């Protein structure tokens, strides 16, 4: 029944399972099999006997978040309230799972967009660097706050008679001021 409900996209929210069942599986085995098919199923384990301790149930089923043990005899109103509360919990868990899935899809989409933008930026930076460093025009890039050179092309380094590495980190205006006027005009 559980598999058929899932296939029809009408899953069960809640199952009441008695510990003592007809020969074959007991209630704990039944719950284990139900959760193999649908782990989100909320389960009320009904028992009049102390067939299993809570530790034994946990040992066989793990640390079940979707399990409540209900001792017989029980009041009909309590059972109705329990069923309502566990069904609402199931609905909220399902809504949270759907929201999480939506968020994961959005994150994957946004990550893909960022990867594409980064690839485009890397290509642009590569083209700029190639044009900058191979230009026949002497050029440098300065940082705004302190006017120090953060990059210079080979043409400027040759004009100033220094290596690119020697130029980097130095104040650009001082380098040009110290250069011979005919070098700058060349």
N, C-alpha and C positions, 0 to 999 in steps of 0.2 A: 504493500500500500504506500509506503514511504517513497519508494522508487517511482511508482506510477505518479504520485503527486508531484514529485520533483520534475519528472518528464513533462508533465502538463503545466509546469511553471506555477503550481499552486501548492507550495510546500507546507507541510504541517509546522505549526509553531510550537506545539506542546503535546507531550504524550504522558499518560499516567501508566505506570508499569508496576505490577505487583511483584514483590520479591519471590513469592511462591507461585509457580506456574505449573501447568501440566507437565508431565515427564518430558525431558529434553533440556532446553535452556532454562536457567533460572532468570530472575529479573535482571541481575547484574550482567549476565551474558547477553540478554536481549538489549539492554542499554548500550553495551559495547558495540553490538552489531548495528544498532540504529545510528550511533555516532560515526561508525565507519562510512555509512551512506550519507549522513547529513550531520556534520558536527555542530551546526547552529541550533539543533533541536533542543528545546527546553524540556526537561524530564522531571516528573514527580515520581519518586520511588515510594510506593505504598507498602507498608508492612505492619503486621500485628505482632510479629515475633522479632526477636533480636538475632536474626540469622547471621547478620554481619555487623561488625563494629564499623564506625566511621573510618577508622584506619584501614580496615580490610577493604572497604568500598573504594577508598582513595588508592590503595595499592593496586586494585584491579582496574580502576577507571582513570587513574591519574588524579589531577587536582581539578575536579569538575566544577566549572563555573556555572554550567547550565543544569545543575542537579539540586533538587530539594528532596529531603527525606520527610515523609509524612506518616506519622504513627496512627494506626487504627485504634479505636474508632475515631472518626473525625466528623465534624459538623459540616453540613451541606453549605452553609454560608461561608465558612472558612475555605472550603474547597473552591467555591465560586470566586471568592476574592483572590485566592492563590492563582487560579487559572487566569483571571483577568490580569493580574500583576505580571505573571510570567509571560503572557502573550504580549503585553505592552513592552516588556523588556526585550522580547524577541523582535518586535517591530522596530524599536529604537536601535537595536544592534544591527538590524538589516539596513536601516536608513544610514547609520554611521558607516557601514561597509560600502554602501553605494556612494556616499559622499567621498570616502577615501579613494574609491576607484576613480571617481571623477577627477579628484585632485591629482592622482597619479597620472592620469591621461593628460591633464593640463601641464604637469611638470615635464612629462616626456615631450610634449609638443613644444613647450617653451625652451627646453634644453636643446631640441633640434634646431629651433630658430636661432638660439644663441650660438650654436656650433656653426651654423651657416654664416651668421654675421661675423663671427670671429675668423672664419676662413676667408671671407671677403676682405676683412680688415687686414689680415696677414698678407693677402695678395697685394692690396693697395700699398701697404708699408714696404713690401719688397720692391714694387715698381718705383716708389718714391726714393728708396735708398739707392737703387741702381741709377736712377736719373741724377740724383744729388751727387753721388760719388764719382760718376763718369762725366759730369758736366765740364765743358771747357771754361765755364765761368767760375771764378773763385767765389765760394760760398761758405757760410758758417751758420750755425744755429746757436743762439744764446738763450740762457734761462732768463726769465723776466725779472725776478727779484734782484739778482746780483750781477746780471749781464756777463756771466762767465760762459765760455764756449762749452757746449755739450756735444757738438759735432762740427767737423770741418771736412771739406773735401780735399782731395789731393792737389788740385789746382791752387787752392789757397796756401796749402802747406809749402808747395814749391815756390810760390811767389814770396813767401815770408822766410824761406830758407830754413824751415823747421819740419820735423815730422808731425804727422797728425796727432800722435800721442802727446807731443810736447805742447801742442796748442790747447788741448782739452783741459778744461778747468781754469784756464787763464781768462782774465778780463779781456773781452774782444777789443774794446776801444784802446786799451793800452798797447795791445799787439799791433794794431793798425797805426797808432801814433808813433810807435818806436820804429816802424818800417820806413825805409827810405822812400821819399815821395815818388821817385821814378818807378819804384817797385809797385806801388799801389796803382799807378796809372797804366802800367803795362798790361 
